[in-house]
Amino acid sequence: MIPVILKYSRTDTSEEISVKVTFKNSIVWKTILVAASVAVMALIAGCTSGFAEPYDISNIYFNYTTVSGSDGEYIVITKHIASQSDVRIPDTIYGLPVREIADSVFAEDELIESVTFGKNMRVVGSNAFGGCPRLQSVTFNVSMTDIGDYAFKECASLPSVALPENLQTLGRGAFYNCGSLSDITVPHGIQKVGGRAFGGTKWLKAKSKKKFVTVGDGILIAYNGDKADVTLPKSIRQIAGAFAGNTVVKTVDLNNGLTSVGDMAFMGCTSLIAVRIPVSLNDIGSNAFYGCSAMSQITLIENIHSIGPDAFTDCSAKLLVRKGSYAERYCAENGLDCFTLK
C-alpha cells in the first residue's frame, strides 16, 4: 500500500489543496502520479488564465475582474460562461465581495428562469439581463443601490418585482416592455427613476385612468391626461419620462418644489410650445426636450447646475440664460442657440 499526497498552493491566496491517494501496485501508482501531477498543473494554469474559479462546483462559472474601491477590493462579474436556468450570484469569490454585474453579461440568455443576488451586490449594469424571455423570478438583496439602464428590458415572462428598500437609482427603461409585469413594489426612498423605466408593463397600463402616476416620493412617471395645458401638482419633485411622446400637450406649468426634469421628460412632445421653469429646478436630464420642435424659447434659471447629453437636441427653442451661469457654459460647449441675460 503506497500513500501519495499531492499538493499545490495558489500564489494569489493562502489556500493550499492536498489530495491523498493510496495504491497497491508501484507501477500503477507511478503512472497515475504523473497523470495526476499534469492535471494539477493544468488546474493551476487554468486558475491564472483569467477565468473565474467556481464558488460552487455545482453552479455557474463566471469571468470576473477585481476592482479597488474606497473601502477595499471587490469583484465585478464581467462574463457568464455557462448557461442554466437558476442563476445565483455569490456573496464572495475567494473572499472578496461580489458587488457589481457589468453591462450585458446575461443579456438574451434563453435558459435563465430565476436570478438570486448575493448579499453584497450593489450595482446591476445596463442591459445585464435584457431580453431573457424565460426569466420569471428576481430576488434582490437589501444592499443594492443602483440598477443600470434597460437592465431587465423585454423580460417577457417576469410577473412581479419587489425592488430593494435601499435602491437609490433605477435607470431608464429598466423594465421596459416586460409585458407580463403586473405587480411592482417601488421603495419610498428611491431618489431617481429613469424615463420609461416601466413602459410597456401591465402594471403601468393598469394605471391608465390615473391622471398623474407617481412612485416613491413624488416622482412622476406617467401623465395620462388629455388636456393641452397642464399644471403639475405641488407634490411632484421629479419628472421621469412622464410626457415622452405626448403630441397633445402644449404648455406645462412646472410646480415650485420640482428639482429635476429627468431623462426623456418631454422627448418627442412635438406640440409643446412653452414650459415654465420654477426657481427650485436644478437638474435637466439627457434627452429631456429632445425633438420639441414647436418650442420658441425656454428660460434656464441660474440655479440649474446639471444638464444631460442631448437635452435640447432637435429642439427649436432659443435658450435664455444668465451671464456666468452653468447653463451659459453648457450652451457654449454644445453650440446651442442661446441669449444671455444680464
C-alpha positions as a LaTeX table, in Angstrom:
\begin{tabular}{lrrr}
\hline
Residue & $x$ (\AA) & $y$ (\AA) & $z$ (\AA) \\
\hline
Met1 & 0.00 & 0.00 & 0.00 \\
Ile2 & 1.63 & 3.24 & $-1.15$ \\
Pro3 & 0.14 & 6.54 & 0.08 \\
Val4 & 0.80 & 9.61 & $-2.05$ \\
Ile5 & $-0.07$ & 13.19 & $-1.13$ \\
Leu6 & $-0.34$ & 15.72 & $-3.94$ \\
Lys7 & $-0.27$ & 19.40 & $-3.00$ \\
Tyr8 & $-0.45$ & 22.71 & $-4.78$ \\
Ser9 & $-0.56$ & 26.26 & $-3.46$ \\
Arg10 & $-2.13$ & 29.34 & $-5.05$ \\
Thr11 & 0.10 & 32.37 & $-5.25$ \\
Asp12 & $-2.75$ & 34.90 & $-5.02$ \\
Thr13 & $-4.37$ & 33.40 & $-1.89$ \\
Ser14 & $-3.27$ & 31.50 & 1.17 \\
Glu15 & $-5.09$ & 28.37 & 0.06 \\
Glu16 & $-3.36$ & 25.00 & $-0.20$ \\
Ile17 & $-5.09$ & 21.91 & $-1.51$ \\
Ser18 & $-3.97$ & 18.39 & $-0.63$ \\
Val19 & $-5.07$ & 15.17 & $-2.29$ \\
Lys20 & $-4.16$ & 11.80 & $-0.72$ \\
Val21 & $-4.16$ & 8.73 & $-2.97$ \\
Thr22 & $-3.25$ & 5.13 & $-1.96$ \\
Phe23 & $-2.18$ & 2.47 & $-4.48$ \\
Lys24 & $-1.25$ & $-1.24$ & $-4.20$ \\
Asn25 & 0.93 & $-1.56$ & $-7.29$ \\
Ser26 & 4.08 & 0.59 & $-7.63$ \\
Ile27 & 4.00 & 0.70 & $-11.44$ \\
Val28 & 0.36 & 1.74 & $-11.42$ \\
Trp29 & 0.89 & 4.45 & $-8.84$ \\
Lys30 & 3.86 & 5.91 & $-10.72$ \\
Thr31 & 1.81 & 6.17 & $-13.90$ \\
Ile32 & $-1.14$ & 7.70 & $-12.12$ \\
Leu33 & 1.12 & 10.06 & $-10.16$ \\
Val34 & 2.45 & 11.55 & $-13.41$ \\
Ala35 & $-1.07$ & 11.95 & $-14.81$ \\
Ala36 & $-2.33$ & 13.48 & $-11.57$ \\
Ser37 & 0.56 & 15.92 & $-11.48$ \\
Val38 & $-0.23$ & 17.04 & $-15.03$ \\
Ala39 & $-3.88$ & 17.51 & $-14.08$ \\
Val40 & $-2.96$ & 19.58 & $-11.03$ \\
Met41 & $-0.64$ & 21.78 & $-13.08$ \\
Ala42 & $-3.40$ & 22.26 & $-15.67$ \\
Leu43 & $-5.77$ & 23.28 & $-12.90$ \\
Ile44 & $-3.27$ & 25.83 & $-11.61$ \\
Ala45 & $-2.76$ & 27.20 & $-15.11$ \\
Gly46 & $-6.50$ & 27.46 & $-15.62$ \\
Cys47 & $-6.88$ & 29.38 & $-12.37$ \\
Thr48 & $-4.47$ & 32.05 & $-13.57$ \\
Ser49 & $-5.69$ & 32.30 & $-17.15$ \\
Gly50 & $-8.29$ & 34.98 & $-16.49$ \\
Phe51 & $-11.28$ & 32.67 & $-15.95$ \\
Ala52 & $-13.11$ & 32.86 & $-12.67$ \\
Glu53 & $-12.88$ & 29.85 & $-10.42$ \\
Pro54 & $-16.15$ & 28.30 & $-9.26$ \\
Tyr55 & $-17.58$ & 29.49 & $-5.98$ \\
Asp56 & $-19.61$ & 26.27 & $-6.02$ \\
Ile57 & $-18.77$ & 23.46 & $-8.44$ \\
Ser58 & $-22.46$ & 22.60 & $-8.78$ \\
Asn59 & $-23.34$ & 26.07 & $-10.08$ \\
Ile60 & $-22.39$ & 28.63 & $-12.72$ \\
Tyr61 & $-18.85$ & 29.74 & $-13.56$ \\
Phe62 & $-18.17$ & 33.43 & $-14.11$ \\
Asn63 & $-15.42$ & 35.56 & $-15.52$ \\
Tyr64 & $-14.68$ & 38.45 & $-13.25$ \\
Thr65 & $-12.30$ & 41.29 & $-12.53$ \\
Thr66 & $-11.04$ & 42.68 & $-9.25$ \\
Val67 & $-11.59$ & 46.41 & $-8.65$ \\
Ser68 & $-10.13$ & 48.62 & $-5.94$ \\
Gly69 & $-12.68$ & 50.87 & $-4.26$ \\
Ser70 & $-12.54$ & 53.38 & $-1.43$ \\
Asp71 & $-13.37$ & 50.63 & 1.05 \\
Gly72 & $-11.19$ & 47.90 & $-0.42$ \\
Glu73 & $-11.17$ & 45.43 & $-3.30$ \\
Tyr74 & $-14.32$ & 43.88 & $-4.73$ \\
Ile75 & $-15.47$ & 41.70 & $-7.61$ \\
Val76 & $-17.23$ & 42.76 & $-10.82$ \\
Ile77 & $-18.73$ & 39.90 & $-12.85$ \\
Thr78 & $-17.80$ & 40.53 & $-16.48$ \\
Lys79 & $-18.87$ & 37.39 & $-18.32$ \\
His80 & $-21.25$ & 34.49 & $-17.94$ \\
Ile81 & $-19.60$ & 31.33 & $-19.22$ \\
Ala82 & $-22.19$ & 28.60 & $-18.69$ \\
Ser83 & $-25.96$ & 29.00 & $-19.05$ \\
Gln84 & $-28.51$ & 27.43 & $-16.76$ \\
Ser85 & $-32.00$ & 28.17 & $-15.52$ \\
Asp86 & $-31.21$ & 29.22 & $-11.95$ \\
Val87 & $-28.62$ & 32.00 & $-11.69$ \\
Arg88 & $-27.23$ & 32.60 & $-8.20$ \\
Ile89 & $-24.80$ & 35.47 & $-7.79$ \\
Pro90 & $-22.38$ & 34.57 & $-4.97$ \\
Asp91 & $-21.74$ & 36.70 & $-1.90$ \\
Thr92 & $-17.99$ & 36.41 & $-2.40$ \\
Ile93 & $-15.41$ & 34.92 & $-4.74$ \\
Tyr94 & $-12.24$ & 33.87 & $-2.91$ \\
Gly95 & $-13.00$ & 36.15 & $-0.01$ \\
Leu96 & $-13.78$ & 39.31 & $-2.00$ \\
Pro97 & $-17.35$ & 40.68 & $-2.06$ \\
Val98 & $-19.20$ & 40.45 & $-5.38$ \\
Arg99 & $-20.69$ & 43.92 & $-5.84$ \\
Glu100 & $-21.37$ & 44.54 & $-9.50$ \\
Ile101 & $-22.55$ & 42.93 & $-12.72$ \\
Ala102 & $-21.12$ & 44.58 & $-15.83$ \\
Asp103 & $-23.20$ & 45.62 & $-18.84$ \\
Ser104 & $-24.98$ & 42.92 & $-20.90$ \\
Val105 & $-23.44$ & 39.96 & $-19.01$ \\
Phe106 & $-26.59$ & 37.78 & $-19.10$ \\
Ala107 & $-28.43$ & 39.55 & $-21.94$ \\
Glu108 & $-30.65$ & 37.44 & $-24.21$ \\
Asp109 & $-29.95$ & 34.21 & $-22.35$ \\
Glu110 & $-32.87$ & 31.95 & $-23.24$ \\
Leu111 & $-32.36$ & 29.48 & $-20.37$ \\
Ile112 & $-32.49$ & 31.76 & $-17.32$ \\
Glu113 & $-35.69$ & 31.40 & $-15.29$ \\
Ser114 & $-34.63$ & 32.84 & $-11.93$ \\
Val115 & $-31.98$ & 35.18 & $-10.54$ \\
Thr116 & $-30.88$ & 35.49 & $-6.91$ \\
Phe117 & $-28.42$ & 38.23 & $-5.98$ \\
Gly118 & $-25.81$ & 37.74 & $-3.28$ \\
Lys119 & $-25.87$ & 39.87 & $-0.14$ \\
Asn120 & $-23.02$ & 42.15 & $-1.33$ \\
Met121 & $-24.47$ & 43.02 & $-4.74$ \\
Arg122 & $-24.89$ & 46.79 & $-5.21$ \\
Val123 & $-24.96$ & 47.59 & $-8.93$ \\
Val124 & $-26.64$ & 45.84 & $-11.87$ \\
Gly125 & $-25.21$ & 47.15 & $-15.16$ \\
Ser126 & $-27.01$ & 48.31 & $-18.29$ \\
Asn127 & $-28.88$ & 45.57 & $-20.16$ \\
Ala128 & $-27.43$ & 43.00 & $-17.73$ \\
Phe129 & $-30.48$ & 40.70 & $-18.05$ \\
Gly130 & $-32.16$ & 42.37 & $-21.02$ \\
Gly131 & $-34.14$ & 40.12 & $-23.35$ \\
Cys132 & $-34.17$ & 36.99 & $-21.16$ \\
Pro133 & $-37.52$ & 35.57 & $-22.35$ \\
Arg134 & $-37.98$ & 32.88 & $-19.65$ \\
Leu135 & $-36.98$ & 34.94 & $-16.61$ \\
Gln136 & $-39.79$ & 34.67 & $-14.04$ \\
Ser137 & $-38.23$ & 35.39 & $-10.67$ \\
Val138 & $-35.74$ & 38.00 & $-9.41$ \\
Thr139 & $-34.66$ & 38.09 & $-5.76$ \\
Phe140 & $-32.83$ & 41.30 & $-4.83$ \\
Asn141 & $-30.80$ & 42.00 & $-1.69$ \\
Val142 & $-31.14$ & 44.92 & 0.70 \\
Ser143 & $-27.68$ & 46.31 & $-0.18$ \\
Met144 & $-28.46$ & 47.03 & $-3.83$ \\
Thr145 & $-28.40$ & 50.74 & $-4.67$ \\
Asp146 & $-28.29$ & 51.02 & $-8.44$ \\
Ile147 & $-29.96$ & 49.17 & $-11.35$ \\
Gly148 & $-28.39$ & 50.46 & $-14.63$ \\
Asp149 & $-30.37$ & 51.39 & $-17.86$ \\
Tyr150 & $-32.53$ & 48.66 & $-19.54$ \\
Ala151 & $-31.25$ & 46.10 & $-17.02$ \\
Phe152 & $-34.33$ & 43.86 & $-17.37$ \\
Lys153 & $-35.89$ & 45.17 & $-20.56$ \\
Glu154 & $-38.09$ & 42.81 & $-22.59$ \\
Cys155 & $-38.11$ & 40.02 & $-20.00$ \\
Ala156 & $-41.50$ & 38.93 & $-21.28$ \\
Ser157 & $-42.25$ & 36.28 & $-18.62$ \\
Leu158 & $-41.45$ & 38.32 & $-15.49$ \\
Pro159 & $-44.71$ & 38.67 & $-13.48$ \\
Ser160 & $-43.70$ & 40.69 & $-10.41$ \\
Val161 & $-40.83$ & 42.70 & $-8.93$ \\
Ala162 & $-40.16$ & 43.96 & $-5.41$ \\
Leu163 & $-37.32$ & 46.47 & $-5.66$ \\
Pro164 & $-34.92$ & 46.56 & $-2.68$ \\
Glu165 & $-35.54$ & 49.07 & 0.11 \\
Asn166 & $-32.15$ & 50.78 & $-0.25$ \\
Leu167 & $-32.38$ & 51.26 & $-4.02$ \\
Gln168 & $-31.39$ & 54.82 & $-4.95$ \\
Thr169 & $-31.37$ & 54.80 & $-8.76$ \\
Leu170 & $-33.48$ & 52.90 & $-11.28$ \\
Gly171 & $-32.18$ & 53.52 & $-14.79$ \\
Arg172 & $-34.15$ & 54.41 & $-17.89$ \\
Gly173 & $-36.09$ & 51.55 & $-19.46$ \\
Ala174 & $-35.11$ & 49.24 & $-16.58$ \\
Phe175 & $-38.22$ & 47.07 & $-17.07$ \\
Tyr176 & $-39.24$ & 48.41 & $-20.46$ \\
Asn177 & $-41.58$ & 46.10 & $-22.42$ \\
Cys178 & $-41.77$ & 43.45 & $-19.70$ \\
Gly179 & $-45.23$ & 42.59 & $-20.98$ \\
Ser180 & $-46.26$ & 40.25 & $-18.14$ \\
Leu181 & $-45.11$ & 42.52 & $-15.31$ \\
Ser182 & $-48.25$ & 43.35 & $-13.34$ \\
Asp183 & $-47.03$ & 43.75 & $-9.76$ \\
Ile184 & $-44.25$ & 46.23 & $-8.88$ \\
Thr185 & $-43.13$ & 47.45 & $-5.47$ \\
Val186 & $-41.03$ & 50.64 & $-5.51$ \\
Pro187 & $-39.34$ & 51.82 & $-2.28$ \\
His188 & $-40.47$ & 55.20 & $-0.99$ \\
Gly189 & $-36.89$ & 56.41 & $-0.59$ \\
Ile190 & $-35.80$ & 55.93 & $-4.20$ \\
Gln191 & $-34.01$ & 59.06 & $-5.45$ \\
Lys192 & $-34.07$ & 58.77 & $-9.24$ \\
Val193 & $-36.11$ & 56.89 & $-11.83$ \\
Gly194 & $-35.12$ & 56.92 & $-15.49$ \\
Gly195 & $-37.52$ & 57.57 & $-18.35$ \\
Arg196 & $-39.81$ & 54.70 & $-19.38$ \\
Ala197 & $-38.49$ & 52.52 & $-16.56$ \\
Phe198 & $-41.87$ & 50.72 & $-16.51$ \\
Gly199 & $-43.05$ & 51.46 & $-20.05$ \\
Gly200 & $-44.99$ & 48.67 & $-21.73$ \\
Thr201 & $-45.77$ & 46.78 & $-18.50$ \\
Lys202 & $-49.20$ & 45.59 & $-17.38$ \\
Trp203 & $-48.60$ & 47.41 & $-14.10$ \\
Leu204 & $-48.37$ & 50.81 & $-15.77$ \\
Lys205 & $-51.20$ & 50.12 & $-18.22$ \\
Ala206 & $-53.47$ & 49.31 & $-15.28$ \\
Lys207 & $-52.96$ & 52.89 & $-14.07$ \\
Ser208 & $-54.10$ & 54.47 & $-17.34$ \\
Lys209 & $-57.14$ & 56.12 & $-15.73$ \\
Lys210 & $-54.99$ & 57.96 & $-13.22$ \\
Lys211 & $-54.03$ & 61.43 & $-14.45$ \\
Phe212 & $-50.67$ & 61.63 & $-12.69$ \\
Val213 & $-48.86$ & 58.38 & $-11.89$ \\
Thr214 & $-46.12$ & 58.69 & $-9.29$ \\
Val215 & $-43.73$ & 56.41 & $-7.42$ \\
Gly216 & $-41.52$ & 56.97 & $-4.39$ \\
Asp217 & $-41.62$ & 60.49 & $-3.01$ \\
Gly218 & $-43.22$ & 62.49 & $-5.81$ \\
Ile219 & $-41.52$ & 61.02 & $-8.89$ \\
Leu220 & $-43.88$ & 61.45 & $-11.85$ \\
Ile221 & $-43.54$ & 58.53 & $-14.26$ \\
Ala222 & $-46.66$ & 58.99 & $-16.41$ \\
Tyr223 & $-49.17$ & 61.66 & $-17.42$ \\
Asn224 & $-52.45$ & 60.21 & $-18.71$ \\
Gly225 & $-54.48$ & 63.39 & $-19.01$ \\
Asp226 & $-55.95$ & 64.68 & $-22.25$ \\
Lys227 & $-55.59$ & 68.43 & $-21.71$ \\
Ala228 & $-53.32$ & 70.65 & $-23.79$ \\
Asp229 & $-52.44$ & 72.86 & $-20.84$ \\
Val230 & $-51.04$ & 71.08 & $-17.78$ \\
Thr231 & $-50.26$ & 72.29 & $-14.26$ \\
Leu232 & $-48.28$ & 69.85 & $-12.14$ \\
Pro233 & $-49.39$ & 69.06 & $-8.58$ \\
Lys234 & $-47.33$ & 70.66 & $-5.80$ \\
Ser235 & $-46.16$ & 67.22 & $-4.62$ \\
Ile236 & $-44.12$ & 66.46 & $-7.74$ \\
Arg237 & $-40.35$ & 66.76 & $-7.25$ \\
Gln238 & $-39.08$ & 64.90 & $-10.33$ \\
Ile239 & $-40.33$ & 64.12 & $-13.85$ \\
Ala240 & $-39.21$ & 60.74 & $-15.16$ \\
Gly241 & $-40.15$ & 60.47 & $-18.83$ \\
Ala242 & $-43.78$ & 61.20 & $-17.96$ \\
Phe243 & $-44.63$ & 63.21 & $-21.11$ \\
Ala244 & $-42.38$ & 61.41 & $-23.62$ \\
Gly245 & $-44.13$ & 61.04 & $-26.96$ \\
Asn246 & $-47.15$ & 63.13 & $-25.97$ \\
Thr247 & $-48.34$ & 65.11 & $-29.00$ \\
Val248 & $-51.33$ & 66.79 & $-27.31$ \\
Val249 & $-49.71$ & 68.84 & $-24.54$ \\
Lys250 & $-48.90$ & 72.44 & $-25.48$ \\
Thr251 & $-47.98$ & 74.14 & $-22.21$ \\
Val252 & $-46.74$ & 72.85 & $-18.87$ \\
Asp253 & $-46.56$ & 74.84 & $-15.66$ \\
Leu254 & $-43.88$ & 73.17 & $-13.55$ \\
Asn255 & $-44.53$ & 73.42 & $-9.83$ \\
Asn256 & $-42.33$ & 75.11 & $-7.25$ \\
Gly257 & $-40.57$ & 72.29 & $-5.43$ \\
Leu258 & $-39.71$ & 70.42 & $-8.61$ \\
Thr259 & $-35.96$ & 69.76 & $-8.61$ \\
Ser260 & $-35.44$ & 67.60 & $-11.69$ \\
Val261 & $-36.77$ & 67.42 & $-15.23$ \\
Gly262 & $-35.37$ & 63.95 & $-15.75$ \\
Asp263 & $-34.28$ & 61.83 & $-18.69$ \\
Met264 & $-36.71$ & 61.88 & $-21.63$ \\
Ala265 & $-39.19$ & 64.02 & $-19.65$ \\
Phe266 & $-40.64$ & 65.80 & $-22.73$ \\
Met267 & $-38.88$ & 63.89 & $-25.50$ \\
Gly268 & $-40.87$ & 63.94 & $-28.73$ \\
Cys269 & $-43.52$ & 66.39 & $-27.49$ \\
Thr270 & $-43.96$ & 67.97 & $-30.92$ \\
Ser271 & $-46.89$ & 70.22 & $-29.89$ \\
Leu272 & $-45.19$ & 71.64 & $-26.79$ \\
Ile273 & $-44.68$ & 75.39 & $-27.11$ \\
Ala274 & $-43.95$ & 76.57 & $-23.55$ \\
Val275 & $-42.71$ & 75.29 & $-20.20$ \\
Arg276 & $-42.47$ & 77.44 & $-17.07$ \\
Ile277 & $-39.27$ & 76.69 & $-15.17$ \\
Pro278 & $-39.50$ & 77.11 & $-11.35$ \\
Val279 & $-36.67$ & 78.51 & $-9.21$ \\
Ser280 & $-36.40$ & 75.15 & $-7.43$ \\
Leu281 & $-35.20$ & 73.32 & $-10.58$ \\
Asn282 & $-31.52$ & 72.33 & $-10.54$ \\
Asp283 & $-31.27$ & 69.39 & $-12.96$ \\
Ile284 & $-32.27$ & 68.69 & $-16.56$ \\
Gly285 & $-31.70$ & 65.11 & $-17.71$ \\
Ser286 & $-30.50$ & 63.68 & $-21.01$ \\
Asn287 & $-32.96$ & 63.93 & $-23.94$ \\
Ala288 & $-35.30$ & 65.94 & $-21.70$ \\
Phe289 & $-36.54$ & 68.23 & $-24.52$ \\
Tyr290 & $-35.28$ & 66.16 & $-27.44$ \\
Gly291 & $-37.38$ & 66.75 & $-30.57$ \\
Cys292 & $-39.58$ & 69.50 & $-29.10$ \\
Ser293 & $-39.84$ & 71.18 & $-32.47$ \\
Ala294 & $-42.61$ & 73.69 & $-31.67$ \\
Met295 & $-40.96$ & 75.48 & $-28.75$ \\
Ser296 & $-39.85$ & 79.07 & $-29.34$ \\
Gln297 & $-37.90$ & 79.75 & $-26.15$ \\
Ile298 & $-37.15$ & 78.43 & $-22.67$ \\
Thr299 & $-35.59$ & 80.26 & $-19.73$ \\
Leu300 & $-32.91$ & 78.34 & $-17.88$ \\
Ile301 & $-32.58$ & 79.82 & $-14.40$ \\
Glu302 & $-29.23$ & 80.27 & $-12.66$ \\
Asn303 & $-29.99$ & 77.52 & $-10.10$ \\
Ile304 & $-29.58$ & 74.82 & $-12.74$ \\
His305 & $-26.24$ & 73.07 & $-12.25$ \\
Ser306 & $-26.65$ & 69.90 & $-14.31$ \\
Ile307 & $-27.82$ & 69.34 & $-17.90$ \\
Gly308 & $-27.57$ & 65.92 & $-19.53$ \\
Pro309 & $-26.44$ & 64.98 & $-23.07$ \\
Asp310 & $-28.80$ & 65.83 & $-25.94$ \\
Ala311 & $-31.19$ & 67.61 & $-23.57$ \\
Phe312 & $-32.12$ & 70.11 & $-26.33$ \\
Thr313 & $-31.16$ & 68.21 & $-29.50$ \\
Asp314 & $-33.64$ & 68.90 & $-32.34$ \\
Cys315 & $-35.43$ & 71.37 & $-30.08$ \\
Ser316 & $-36.26$ & 74.67 & $-31.78$ \\
Ala317 & $-36.31$ & 76.77 & $-28.59$ \\
Lys318 & $-33.93$ & 79.66 & $-28.06$ \\
Leu319 & $-32.42$ & 79.25 & $-24.60$ \\
Leu320 & $-32.40$ & 82.28 & $-22.31$ \\
Val321 & $-29.56$ & 82.02 & $-19.79$ \\
Arg322 & $-27.93$ & 84.18 & $-17.12$ \\
Lys323 & $-24.42$ & 85.51 & $-17.67$ \\
Gly324 & $-21.83$ & 83.38 & $-15.86$ \\
Ser325 & $-24.29$ & 80.55 & $-15.16$ \\
Tyr326 & $-23.81$ & 76.83 & $-15.70$ \\
Ala327 & $-26.49$ & 76.99 & $-18.41$ \\
Glu328 & $-24.49$ & 79.62 & $-20.33$ \\
Arg329 & $-21.40$ & 77.40 & $-20.26$ \\
Tyr330 & $-23.46$ & 74.39 & $-21.35$ \\
Cys331 & $-24.80$ & 76.33 & $-24.35$ \\
Ala332 & $-21.33$ & 77.47 & $-25.39$ \\
Glu333 & $-19.85$ & 73.98 & $-25.04$ \\
Asn334 & $-22.65$ & 72.38 & $-27.06$ \\
Gly335 & $-23.08$ & 75.04 & $-29.74$ \\
Leu336 & $-26.69$ & 75.80 & $-28.77$ \\
Asp337 & $-28.67$ & 78.88 & $-29.79$ \\
Cys338 & $-28.92$ & 80.96 & $-26.62$ \\
Phe339 & $-29.41$ & 84.52 & $-25.48$ \\
Thr340 & $-27.54$ & 85.77 & $-22.41$ \\
Leu341 & $-29.49$ & 87.82 & $-19.89$ \\
Lys342 & $-27.61$ & 90.32 & $-17.75$ \\
\hline
\end{tabular}
